[in-house]
């Protein structure tokens, strides 16, 4: 899909990003919203504005319409003697593509873009909590199982 542009989000994209997340959670997954769509748009915009250093968002845009999003959360880690420049971990979050673009490679392009950001910033590792549908994409992009990566509470 050469007509789809992957780019860093701008503050004025956040209402569209919020609408995509609403579609995913409420319309597709059937979750009950705890606020109005308008309040959620405001909350998403405020979230992004407060966290430009720790959360990066890219969007997929076609004909001026945002149809995909992906986030990268950056977490500073305590310094180590062997890493004088500091340490950082990254996590892919909230990767979503509108149904009209699914299967076209857009999700992979967004994730590739964020992995490049993580590499540029020197992230020691980048993790993702995948859906069943997304697992094949992430494995194709080099993600794998980590023997000592544990979480609380454990999943079934």
C-alpha positions in Angstrom: 0.0 0.0 0.0 2.2 2.8 -1.3 -0.6 5.3 -0.7 -0.3 4.8 3.1 2.2 7.1 4.8 3.7 6.0 8.2 4.7 9.1 10.2 5.2 10.4 13.7 2.0 11.5 15.2 1.2 15.2 15.8 -0.9 16.6 18.6 -3.8 17.2 16.2 -3.8 13.5 15.3 -4.7 12.4 18.9 -8.5 12.7 18.4 -8.3 10.3 15.4 -5.9 8.0 17.4 -8.5 8.0 20.2 -11.2 7.1 17.8 -9.2 4.2 16.6 -8.7 2.9 20.1 -12.4 3.4 20.8 -13.3 1.4 17.7 -10.9 -1.4 18.8 -12.0 -1.5 22.5 -15.7 -0.6 22.3 -16.9 -1.4 18.8 -14.8 -4.5 18.1 -14.1 -6.0 21.5 -17.4 -5.0 23.1 -16.0 -3.3 26.2 -18.2 -0.9 28.1 -16.8 2.6 28.0 -16.3 4.5 31.2 -16.5 7.9 29.5 -17.9 9.6 26.4 -16.1 9.6 23.1 -15.4 13.3 23.5 -13.9 12.9 27.0 -11.8 10.0 25.7 -10.5 12.1 22.9 -9.5 14.8 25.4 -7.8 12.2 27.6 -5.8 10.7 24.7 -4.7 14.2 23.7 -3.7 15.1 27.2 -1.8 11.8 27.6 0.3 12.4 24.5 1.0 16.0 25.4 2.2 15.1 28.9 4.5 12.3 27.7 6.5 13.2 24.6 9.8 11.8 26.0 8.4 8.5 27.2 5.7 7.6 24.7 6.1 7.9 20.9 3.2 7.3 18.5 3.3 6.7 14.8 0.2 6.7 12.6 -0.7 5.3 9.2 -2.4 7.9 7.1 -4.1 7.5 3.7 -5.6 10.5 1.9 -5.3 12.6 5.1 -7.2 10.1 7.3 -5.5 8.3 10.2 -6.2 4.6 9.8 -3.6 3.1 12.1 -1.5 3.7 15.2 1.3 2.2 17.2 2.9 3.4 20.4 6.4 2.9 21.9 6.8 3.3 25.6 10.3 4.1 26.8 11.4 3.3 30.3 14.8 4.6 31.7 16.6 1.9 33.6 19.1 2.3 36.5 22.7 2.9 35.2 25.2 0.1 34.9 29.0 0.3 34.9 29.2 -1.1 31.4 26.6 1.4 30.0 27.9 4.8 30.8 25.4 6.5 28.5 22.5 5.1 30.5 20.0 2.2 29.9 16.6 2.1 28.5 13.9 -0.5 27.8 11.1 -0.1 25.2 7.7 -1.7 24.9 5.4 -1.7 21.8 1.9 -0.8 22.8 -1.5 -0.3 21.2 -0.8 -1.4 17.6 -4.0 -1.1 15.7 -4.9 -0.9 12.0 -8.4 -0.1 10.7 -10.1 -3.2 9.2 -9.9 -1.6 5.7 -6.1 -1.8 5.8 -5.5 -5.1 7.6 -3.4 -7.6 5.8 -1.7 -5.0 3.7 1.6 -4.7 5.7 0.7 -1.4 7.4 1.1 -2.8 11.0 4.5 -4.2 10.1 5.6 -0.8 8.7 4.5 1.0 11.8 6.3 -1.5 14.1 9.4 -1.3 11.9 9.4 2.5 12.3 9.1 2.3 16.1 11.8 -0.4 16.3 14.1 2.0 14.5 13.3 4.6 17.1 14.0 2.2 19.9 17.3 1.3 18.3 18.3 5.0 17.7 17.6 5.7 21.4 19.7 2.7 22.5 17.0 0.5 24.0 18.5 -2.7 25.4 15.4 -4.6 24.6 12.0 -4.0 23.1 9.0 -6.2 24.2 5.4 -6.5 23.2 2.4 -8.1 24.8 0.8 -9.5 21.7 -2.7 -10.6 20.8 -3.0 -14.0 19.2 -3.6 -12.4 15.8 -0.5 -10.2 16.2 1.9 -13.0 17.3 2.9 -14.0 13.7 3.7 -10.4 12.8 6.0 -9.9 15.8 7.8 -13.2 15.4 8.4 -12.3 11.7 9.9 -9.0 12.9 12.4 -10.8 15.2 10.5 -11.1 18.5 10.8 -14.3 20.4 10.3 -15.9 23.7 12.6 -14.8 26.6 13.3 -17.5 29.2 13.5 -15.2 32.2 10.9 -12.6 31.2 8.3 -13.1 33.9 5.1 -11.1 34.6 2.7 -10.7 37.5 0.1 -11.9 37.4 1.0 -14.7 35.0 -1.3 -15.3 32.1 -3.1 -18.6 31.5 
